[in-house]
């Protein structure tokens, strides 16, 4: 077995110490981006004796595994007098104030020096640390000598060998434990049996997933409720892992509830003998033990000395826990007084499965660089649940936005204190003012060069300020304001590096007349594809993946990636599907008369059987309009309870809303009631919730779910009209219909469930919409307000 680790990760893991401090992380990330430009500038101007970006690797055989340490030396200088390893680091501080090089930086260079000296049989080798000032104005094609500081040292091969093997001995504590664990894990997987009787078609589905992993492809899988898609994807992924095809599974989700399902699936398999470790990554804001999430030693005692204690904490947890959920992480965090969020990220290095949000694999600002940074290697599997959500999430993650007013606000806060930064803020404001003069309510811009150049200079100035104001003597409010805006501008500049033909930059005035500039990722497929390529295989699955080519295209699928439709295992006759031919949610048809008709539909449907219903509307305003008339004309307090989804609900309010649906109803004679939840289509209650049996017996869906017409949707429509000729489908119909299918899927959750789905819009009878109906929607009935109650009464009579 081969364990691989990069030189950088090795030395940072073994040698880290001191405080956790996000005040440095900000500059470090920016320095890494700017550092690439510096590296190229320095390397370009070196002579023939200088070799740049030299890959180096060393493998050592131990009793049960080989350990490979690898990386790229920034430069190797070969002259008649000897060989020198050059390690280049950029920083915003005055490099001439450095008294000595950073120990971790030197350790990286010494690793490269040992690897190269060992390969070339050199008795001695030099190490040069090259520190460069990163201020944008200090270099273009060349780095001026006054902005460079060198530290040089020579080492004999013997002393490098002793030092390097001491480093490796420190790491072997971890690799030995990991190898022993993998042996137990592999043996348990060999013995593992599928934990349930196979449902119809499920065994074939398991085979599809396994073959996809075997052939290193991606699979786009539509699996309706009841197929058991979580176990049908996790089980073959484990079997592939047992055959050495993967080191780690990433179970990626959009919602907390689906993370819980994955966690419970692994727990069930452990009951069947699986030896397997997993960690659930919880958002920093949720798991942070402090009242305010401020990650520096001045504000947080967990951050102070975090790196002095974290490795002991990790080893303890690794040796005693298989399942690291939020509660487990919090317990170890308290025991060792370390940051629980950072601990969870570190524990992912030693976990067999990482259960987390999409952004840890896909977001360019958040992704787990320890696994997915350039040069990182490892056989990972991505299991991507509810993958239909990844289209819009991808657009969000790869887009960036800045408000003109925020530049003026920061300028106001630093007025008279930081004149240089003030001038740069004003320069950015002037560039935005030019763009604003060209903008009515919305304007696309092929180029934003002048603004981007001004923003780069401002960003560098903020980075330099932040690096030089972390000694506790600064104005905290001023520094916090700069830091917050620095994060926003850094993200924007990061996205500018990605802008290509899949982007449409635009400016617009929002509803509050605030002016913004946005880098809008219209088509996220190329960016998502790059992320999918970080895994051996990706299994993207959803209950609503129609039309499959739309999702395959926008999610970065290759032409030879696989597609599978898993038929529903439920009896389709247990779901009554009704389409209203005499009602619509079209914006031009909205009126009290139409609202009264919809309210009457709701009353006629629920009168046929008391129980719990959800009514889904295309917007909060539409919901309010119908709810008002329903309460005036159809509501009966004797047997009805109505609850309404608010425009913003915290986790507690959401749980309270869902808690109402544990009530069930049978007959009016027994005194039972109707619970009617007024919800928004595409909102928090239209997908990802699991109300089984009588917890929900009906869903009434008002409208086709089309997104509201806006400037951004117009951009999408125009883009896909030019590219594929069906811009309306891509911008409106496909995402709208997905919301409908998700809402309808709340009703039938188990083989025992019986329920009704009513689609209140005549457009559902059009071929363009019916082409997107899943196979199990083949049998439906067309109804009117006068006939709907009789048709639904007949349905319930057949099942009650």
Residue pairs with C-beta under 8 A, 6 or more apart in sequence:
1 64
1 65
1 66
1 179
1 182
2 59
2 65
2 66
2 67
2 68
3 65
3 66
3 67
3 68
3 175
3 178
3 179
4 67
4 68
4 69
4 70
4 377
4 378
5 67
5 68
5 69
5 70
5 171
6 69
6 70
6 71
6 375
6 376
7 56
7 69
7 70
7 71
7 108
7 111
7 112
8 71
8 108
9 370
10 69
10 111
10 167
10 171
11 104
11 107
11 108
11 111
11 167
12 104
13 171
13 311
14 167
14 170
14 171
15 103
15 104
15 107
15 167
16 104
16 307
16 310
16 311
17 307
17 308
18 305
18 307
18 308
19 296
19 297
19 303
19 304
19 305
19 306
19 307
20 295
20 296
20 297
20 300
20 302
20 303
20 306
20 307
20 339
20 342
21 295
21 296
21 297
21 303
21 470
22 294
22 295
22 296
23 296
23 466
23 470
23 483
24 467
24 470
26 463
26 466
26 483
26 486
26 487
26 490
27 91
27 92
27 463
27 466
27 467
29 490
30 459
30 463
30 486
30 490
31 90
31 91
31 92
31 134
31 463
33 493
33 494
33 497
34 90
34 134
34 136
34 460
35 88
35 89
35 90
35 132
35 134
37 139
38 88
38 90
38 132
38 134
38 139
38 143
39 52
39 53
39 74
39 88
41 139
41 140
41 141
41 142
41 143
42 75
42 88
42 130
42 132
42 143
42 148
43 50
43 52
43 53
43 74
43 75
44 141
45 141
45 142
45 143
46 52
46 75
46 77
49 77
49 78
49 79
50 75
50 76
50 77
50 86
51 75
51 76
51 77
51 78
52 74
52 75
53 72
53 73
53 74
53 75
54 72
54 73
54 75
54 76
54 116
55 70
55 71
55 72
56 70
56 71
56 72
56 73
56 112
56 115
56 116
56 119
57 68
57 69
57 70
57 115
58 68
58 69
58 70
58 114
58 115
58 118
58 119
59 66
59 67
59 68
59 69
60 66
60 67
60 168
62 172
62 175
64 179
64 183
65 175
65 179
67 168
67 171
67 172
67 175
69 111
69 115
69 168
71 108
71 111
71 112
71 375
72 375
73 85
73 86
73 87
73 109
73 112
73 116
74 86
74 87
74 88
74 130
75 85
75 86
75 88
76 83
76 84
76 85
76 86
76 116
77 83
77 84
77 85
77 86
77 126
77 128
82 124
82 125
82 126
82 154
83 116
83 117
83 120
83 122
83 125
83 126
84 125
84 126
84 127
84 128
84 152
85 109
85 112
85 113
85 116
85 125
85 126
85 127
85 128
86 109
86 128
86 130
87 105
87 106
87 108
87 109
87 112
87 127
87 128
87 129
87 130
88 130
88 132
89 102
89 105
89 129
89 130
89 131
89 132
90 131
90 132
90 133
90 134
91 131
91 132
91 133
91 134
91 467
92 133
92 134
92 135
92 460
92 463
92 464
92 466
92 467
92 468
93 133
93 464
93 467
93 468
94 133
95 131
95 132
95 133
95 147
95 148
95 149
96 149
98 131
98 149
98 151
100 151
101 129
101 131
101 151
105 129
106 127
106 129
106 151
106 153
107 167
109 127
109 128
109 129
110 127
110 155
110 160
110 163
110 164
111 164
111 167
113 125
113 126
113 127
113 155
113 160
114 157
114 160
114 161
114 163
114 164
116 122
116 125
117 124
117 125
117 157
117 160
118 157
118 161
122 157
123 156
123 157
124 154
124 155
124 156
124 157
125 154
125 155
125 157
125 160
126 152
126 153
126 154
126 155
127 152
127 153
127 154
127 155
128 150
128 151
128 152
129 150
129 151
129 152
130 148
130 149
130 150
131 148
131 149
131 150
131 151
132 143
132 147
132 148
133 147
133 148
134 460
134 463
135 147
135 460
135 464
136 456
136 457
136 460
137 457
137 460
138 144
138 147
139 147
173 315
174 315
174 350
177 315
177 318
177 319
178 350
181 275
181 277
184 275
185 241
185 242
185 275
185 276
185 277
185 352
186 241
186 242
186 244
187 275
188 273
188 274
188 275
188 276
189 238
189 239
189 241
189 242
189 274
190 242
191 273
192 235
192 238
192 239
192 242
192 269
192 272
192 273
192 274
193 272
194 206
194 231
194 235
195 231
195 268
195 269
195 271
195 272
196 228
196 231
199 226
199 227
199 228
199 569
200 567
200 569
201 227
201 566
201 567
201 569
202 227
202 228
202 232
202 569
205 221
205 223
205 227
205 229
205 232
205 564
205 566
206 232
206 235
206 236
207 236
208 219
208 221
208 562
208 564
209 219
209 221
209 232
209 233
209 236
209 237
209 539
210 236
210 239
210 240
212 218
212 219
212 537
212 539
212 562
213 236
213 237
213 240
213 245
213 246
213 381
213 536
213 537
213 539
214 240
214 245
216 536
216 537
217 537
217 560
217 561
217 562
218 532
218 537
218 538
218 539
218 540
218 557
218 558
218 561
218 562
219 537
219 538
219 539
219 540
219 541
219 561
219 562
219 563
219 564
220 387
220 540
220 541
220 545
220 548
220 551
220 552
220 555
220 557
220 561
220 562
220 563
220 564
221 229
221 233
221 539
221 540
221 541
221 542
221 545
221 563
221 564
221 566
222 541
222 542
222 543
222 544
222 545
222 546
222 548
222 564
222 565
222 566
222 774
223 229
223 232
223 541
223 542
223 543
223 566
224 543
224 566
224 567
224 568
224 570
224 745
224 774
224 776
225 543
225 568
225 570
225 745
225 748
225 749
226 568
226 569
226 570
226 748
226 749
226 750
226 751
227 566
227 568
227 569
229 385
229 541
229 543
229 566
230 261
230 262
230 265
230 385
231 265
231 268
232 566
233 383
233 539
233 541
234 249
234 251
234 262
234 265
234 266
234 269
234 383
235 269
237 246
237 249
237 381
237 383
237 539
238 249
238 269
238 274
238 276
240 246
240 381
241 247
241 249
241 352
241 381
245 379
245 536
246 379
246 380
246 381
246 536
247 378
247 379
247 380
248 351
248 352
248 353
248 354
248 371
248 378
248 379
248 380
248 381
249 352
249 353
249 354
249 380
249 381
249 383
250 353
250 354
250 356
250 360
250 361
250 380
250 381
250 382
250 383
250 535
251 259
251 262
251 353
251 354
251 355
251 356
251 383
251 385
252 356
252 357
252 358
252 360
252 361
252 362
252 382
252 383
252 384
252 385
253 259
253 262
253 355
253 356
253 357
253 358
253 385
253 386
254 357
254 358
254 385
254 386
254 389
254 390
254 393
254 688
255 386
255 687
255 688
257 688
257 689
257 690
258 385
258 386
258 688
259 280
259 355
259 356
261 385
262 353
262 355
262 383
262 385
263 278
263 280
263 323
263 325
263 355
266 274
266 276
266 278
266 323
266 353
267 323
269 276
270 276
270 322
270 323
275 322
276 322
276 352
276 353
277 318
277 321
277 322
277 323
277 324
277 350
277 351
277 352
277 353
278 322
278 323
278 324
278 351
278 352
278 353
278 354
278 355
279 324
279 329
279 344
279 347
279 348
279 351
279 353
279 354
279 355
280 324
280 325
280 326
280 344
280 355
280 356
281 344
281 345
281 348
281 354
281 355
281 356
281 357
281 360
282 326
282 329
282 341
282 344
283 357
284 293
284 341
285 293
286 326
287 326
287 329
287 330
287 340
287 341
287 344
288 339
288 340
288 341
289 302
289 330
289 333
289 334
289 340
290 299
290 300
290 302
292 299
294 300
295 303
295 339
296 303
297 303
297 304
297 305
298 472
300 339
301 337
302 333
302 337
302 338
302 339
302 340
303 339
306 338
306 339
306 342
309 336
309 337
309 338
310 336
310 338
310 342
310 343
310 346
312 336
313 332
313 333
313 335
313 336
313 338
313 343
314 343
314 346
314 347
314 350
316 332
316 335
316 336
317 324
317 328
317 332
317 343
317 347
318 347
318 350
321 328
321 332
324 344
324 347
324 351
329 340
329 343
329 344
329 347
330 340
332 338
332 340
332 343
333 339
333 340
333 343
345 368
345 370
348 354
348 356
348 368
348 370
348 371
349 370
354 360
354 368
358 384
358 389
358 390
358 393
358 397
359 366
359 367
359 393
359 397
360 366
360 367
360 368
361 367
361 368
361 372
361 382
361 531
361 534
362 390
362 393
362 394
362 397
362 527
362 528
362 531
363 397
364 397
364 398
364 494
364 495
364 498
364 527
365 397
365 491
365 494
367 531
369 376
370 376
371 378
371 380
371 534
372 531
372 534
379 536
380 534
380 535
380 536
381 535
381 536
381 537
381 538
381 539
382 532
382 535
382 537
382 538
382 539
382 540
383 538
383 539
383 541
384 390
384 538
384 539
384 540
384 541
385 541
385 542
386 542
386 543
386 687
386 688
387 540
387 541
387 542
387 545
387 551
387 555
388 542
388 544
388 545
388 551
388 738
388 742
390 528
390 540
390 555
391 524
391 551
391 554
391 555
391 735
392 735
394 521
394 524
394 527
394 528
394 554
394 555
395 520
395 521
395 522
395 524
397 521
397 524
397 527
398 495
398 498
398 521
398 524
398 527
399 495
399 518
399 519
399 520
399 521
400 491
400 492
400 494
400 495
400 496
400 518
400 519
401 492
401 516
401 517
401 518
401 519
402 455
402 488
402 489
402 492
402 516
402 517
403 514
403 515
403 516
404 429
404 432
404 433
404 436
404 514
404 515
404 516
404 517
405 514
405 515
406 485
406 488
407 425
407 428
407 429
407 432
408 425
408 429
410 425
410 481
410 482
410 485
411 422
411 425
411 426
411 429
413 477
413 478
413 481
414 421
414 422
414 425
414 478
414 481
414 482
415 422
417 475
417 478
418 465
418 478
420 461
421 458
421 461
421 462
421 465
421 482
424 454
424 457
424 458
424 461
425 458
427 454
427 457
427 458
428 451
428 454
428 455
428 458
431 450
431 451
431 454
432 451
432 515
432 517
434 450
435 443
435 445
435 448
435 451
435 507
435 517
436 507
436 509
436 515
438 507
439 507
439 508
439 509
439 515
441 508
441 509
441 711
442 506
442 507
442 508
442 509
442 711
442 714
443 506
443 507
443 508
444 504
444 505
444 506
444 715
445 505
445 506
445 507
445 517
446 505
447 505
448 496
448 505
448 517
451 517
452 493
452 496
455 489
455 492
455 493
456 493
458 489
459 486
459 489
459 490
459 493
462 482
462 485
462 486
462 489
463 486
465 482
466 479
466 482
466 483
466 486
469 479
492 519
495 519
495 521
496 519
498 521
498 527
499 505
499 519
500 526
502 521
502 522
502 523
502 524
502 525
502 526
502 527
503 519
503 520
503 521
503 522
504 520
504 522
504 715
504 719
505 517
505 518
505 519
505 520
506 517
506 518
506 520
506 711
506 712
506 715
507 515
507 516
507 517
507 518
508 515
508 516
508 518
508 711
509 515
510 516
520 712
520 715
521 527
522 715
522 716
522 719
523 554
523 719
523 723
524 554
524 556
525 553
525 554
525 555
525 556
525 557
526 556
527 556
528 554
528 555
528 556
529 556
529 557
529 558
530 556
531 556
532 538
532 556
540 551
540 555
540 557
542 551
543 741
543 742
543 745
544 738
544 741
544 742
544 745
544 774
545 551
546 737
546 738
546 741
546 772
546 773
546 774
547 734
547 771
547 772
548 563
548 565
550 729
550 730
550 734
551 557
552 561
552 563
565 775
567 775
567 776
568 774
568 775
568 776
569 751
570 748
570 751
570 753
570 776
571 751
572 776
572 778
572 779
573 779
574 748
574 753
574 754
574 755
574 799
575 747
575 748
575 754
575 755
575 756
575 757
575 776
576 755
576 756
576 757
576 781
576 791
576 792
576 795
577 756
577 757
577 759
577 777
577 779
577 780
577 781
578 756
578 757
578 758
578 759
578 780
578 781
578 782
578 783
578 788
578 791
578 792
579 758
579 759
579 762
579 764
579 765
579 780
579 781
579 782
579 783
580 601
580 758
580 759
580 760
580 761
580 762
580 783
580 784
580 785
580 788
581 762
581 765
581 782
581 783
581 784
582 597
582 762
582 784
582 785
583 594
583 597
583 598
583 601
583 760
583 761
583 762
583 785
584 594
584 703
584 761
584 762
584 763
585 617
585 618
585 622
585 702
585 703
585 704
585 760
585 761
586 763
587 709
590 622
590 625
592 625
592 629
595 625
595 626
595 628
595 629
596 629
596 633
597 785
598 626
598 702
598 760
599 626
599 629
599 630
599 633
599 634
600 634
600 785
601 700
601 758
601 760
601 785
601 788
602 613
602 615
602 626
602 630
602 634
602 676
602 700
603 630
603 634
604 785
604 788
604 789
604 792
605 613
605 698
605 700
605 756
605 758
605 788
605 789
605 792
606 613
606 640
606 674
606 676
606 698
607 789
608 789
608 792
608 793
608 796
609 665
609 697
609 698
609 792
609 796
609 800
610 639
610 665
610 666
610 667
610 668
610 672
610 673
610 674
611 664
611 665
611 666
611 672
611 674
611 675
611 694
611 697
611 698
612 660
612 661
612 663
612 664
612 665
612 674
612 675
612 677
612 691
612 694
612 695
612 696
612 697
612 698
613 674
613 675
613 676
613 677
613 696
613 697
613 698
613 699
613 700
614 676
614 677
614 679
614 685
614 696
614 698
614 699
614 700
614 743
614 746
615 626
615 676
615 677
615 678
615 679
615 699
615 700
615 702
616 679
616 680
616 681
616 686
616 699
616 700
616 701
616 702
616 743
617 623
617 626
617 678
617 679
617 680
617 681
617 702
617 703
618 680
618 681
618 702
618 703
618 704
618 705
618 706
619 680
619 708
620 647
620 680
622 702
622 703
623 644
623 645
623 678
623 679
623 680
626 678
626 702
627 642
627 644
627 678
630 642
631 642
635 642
639 668
639 672
639 673
639 674
640 673
640 674
640 676
641 660
641 673
641 674
641 675
641 676
642 676
642 677
642 678
643 657
643 660
643 675
643 676
643 677
643 678
644 677
644 678
645 657
645 677
645 678
645 679
645 680
645 683
645 684
645 685
646 653
649 657
649 684
654 684
654 685
657 677
657 685
658 685
658 689
658 691
660 675
660 677
661 675
661 677
661 691
661 695
661 696
662 695
663 673
663 675
664 672
664 693
664 694
664 695
665 672
665 673
665 674
665 675
665 694
666 672
677 685
679 685
679 686
679 743
680 686
681 701
681 702
681 703
681 705
681 739
681 740
681 743
682 705
682 739
682 742
685 746
686 739
686 742
686 743
686 746
687 742
687 743
687 745
687 746
689 746
690 749
691 746
691 749
692 749
692 750
692 753
693 749
693 750
693 752
693 753
696 746
696 747
696 749
696 755
697 747
697 754
697 755
697 756
698 747
698 755
698 756
698 757
698 758
699 743
699 744
699 746
699 747
699 755
699 756
699 757
699 758
700 757
700 758
700 760
701 740
701 743
701 744
701 757
701 758
701 759
701 760
702 760
702 761
703 760
703 761
704 733
704 736
704 737
704 740
704 761
704 763
704 764
704 769
705 735
705 736
705 737
705 738
705 739
705 740
705 743
706 732
706 733
706 736
707 713
707 731
707 732
707 735
707 736
713 731
713 732
714 731
716 727
716 730
716 731
717 727
717 728
717 730
717 731
717 732
718 727
719 727
720 726
720 727
720 729
720 730
720 731
721 727
721 728
724 730
729 768
733 768
733 769
733 772
734 772
737 769
737 772
740 759
741 772
741 774
744 757
744 759
747 753
747 755
747 756
747 757
748 754
748 755
754 799
756 792
756 795
758 783
758 788
758 792
763 769
764 770
765 782
781 791
783 791
